[in-house]
Amino acid sequence: MAKKIYTGRYTTENDEDIVVFIIGMRINKRLALHKWLPVFIAMPGMIKELYVNKEELGFLSMETYFGLRTTIMVQYWRSIDDLLSYSKNNLHLKAWKNFNRKVGNNDAVGIYHETYKVSSGNYESIYGNMPLYGLGKALKHISVSESQNSARKRLK
């Protein structure tokens, strides 16, 4: 099913604090499938849980990218507290314990994450002829007005 394209220029409101969480994995040894595949297949269940329980968990939205060796997922959260609370949730803890048991310090697969708390007014976005995407999918998606016609104007 094709995504609806929003013709023209759009942005998002930036009047609330948000958290940007970047998480991913890197396959260091491609032939060590038994080491990196369990890490890779643990994510779909957690992603489904996030979308099914968005409001309750404070999860807003995400985008995922797959490279030859590295995956990256950019997630948007309502708060640091919501993100940290999810990290203690049963499904995530089970995946984390499984990773440590199976992979630990083995260098066949690497994982990473970065967390950024962004204050209201300190982020901006622009989408031209795009479907809902990134912050535009996570926050209120609005047409660009004259008062928002440049990045400087969108940053409050």
N, C-alpha and C positions, 0 to 999 in steps of 0.2 A: 504494500500500500504506500503510495507516494505521500510525502509530508506536504502539508499546505505551505506554499511560499508566500511570505508577506512582502508584497511588492512595495518598494519605497524604502525609506530610512526609518529605523526603529532603534530604541534604546531601552534602558530599564530605569526604574526609579532607584535612587541610591540613598534612601532616607532611613535605612536600618543597617545595623551592624551585621556582618556575615562572616562565616568562616569558610575559607577555601582549603580543602584537604586534597593533596596530591598523593596518590598511592600507586605502587606498581611492582613489577618484578622484572628481573633480567635473567635470561637463560645464558649461563656462562659455559655450560657443557651440553651441547645439543643432544648428544647420544645418551646422556644420563636422564632419559625420559622418566624413569621411576622416581627421580628426585624432584623434577620440576613440574611434572604433570599434576601431582596432588595439590600443589600450590595453585596452579592454574584453574583446576576444576573446583576449588573451594569457593571461588568468588561468585559464581552465578546464584548460589543459594542465598548468600548474603545480600546481593543486589536485589533479588526478588523480595527478600524480607524488608529491605529499605523502602522500596516502592510501595509495598502493600501497607506498611505502617508509617508512612511519611510524617503525618501530623504528630503522631505520638512520639516518634523518635527525633524529630527536629531536622530531618533530612529534607533538602529542598530539591536537588536534582544532580545529574552527573553526565559526563561525557567520557567515552573510552576510546583509546587508540591502541592499535597493535602494530608493532614494528617487527623486524626480523628476529630480534633477540629481546626486545624490551616492550613491556606494556606500560601504559600510563592511564590512570583514571583520575579525572578532575571532578571532585565532589564539592557541592555547596551545602553548607549546614547553617542552621539558625544560630547556633552558639557553640562555644568550646565545651560547655557543660554537656550539651546534647551529644557531641562527638565522643567525648570521653566516656559518657554513660554507655553509648553503643559499644565502645571497645571492651566493656565489661560484660556485655550480653552473652548468653550461652552459645549462640551460633558462632560468634566471632571468637570467643575463648576456645571453643572446641577446635576451630581451624588453626588458631595460633599455637595451641598445645600440640596438635598434629604436626604442624610445620617444625616445631622445635624437636619433636621426637624423631621425625623422619629425616630432616635436613640439618638442623642445628648449625654447626660451623662448617658443614660440607660446602665447598665452593662451587657446586654444580648449578646452584640457583641463588640469586640475590633478591632481596626485597628492600623496598624503601618507602618512606612517606615523609611528607613535609606538611606543616600546618601553618596557615596564615590567618590571623584575626584582622579583619579589615573594617575600619570604622565607617559609619555612614558618611557620605560625602567624599570619601577617599577612593572611590572606584567609579569607573564609567564604562560604558559599552556602546558599540555601534553595530548595527546589522543592516546591510543593504541587500534586499531581494533574497532573504534567507528564511528557512523554516525556523521555528522556535529552537534556540540553540544556546548552550552555555548559560550565562546569567539570564539571558532572555527566556530560557525555559524554567529557571529557578525563581525568578522574581517577576514582578509585573512588567509586561512587555507593552511599550507605548510608542506611538508615533513621535518622531522627532519634531519638536516645535522650534520656532525661531530662537527661543531662549535656551535651547539645547543644541544649537547648530554646530558646535565645535566641542572637542574634548575638554578644552579649558572651561567652557560654559557648563558642561555636564558635571564636572568636578566642582563640588560646592565648597 
